[in-house]
């Protein structure tokens, strides 16, 4: 009724089951401890600046051509999504270094009108 065949044995008579168990445990450990982050909606090259502290918060992306992305929202839908966002943490702006200053100024004014006045510009170290 039941098949009680022994575990696979190497030609020397040693079982490989403990090694397989260790490999699976390591695989599970690395999968559980890995930090999986969603990819950026588009490629940006942030401006370079001196060192600063890392700030936690939601990420708003601004491309060099003025395109916006926040989570799954793109374009004008970003502002609707940000209207529902709380203001307890700062909003991190990952702007491309090629974005025009006028675009950045209009964006910051529009965000302030939505109540998102805690804006942090993400930069890369020199």
Buried (B, 14 or more C-beta within 10 A) or exposed (E): EEEEEEEEEEEEEEEEEEEEEEEEEEEEEEEEEEEEEEEEBBEBEBEEEEEEEEEEBBBBBBBBEBBBBBBEBBEEBBBEBBEEBEEEEBBBBBBBEEBEEEBBEEBBEEBEEBEBEBBBBBBEEE
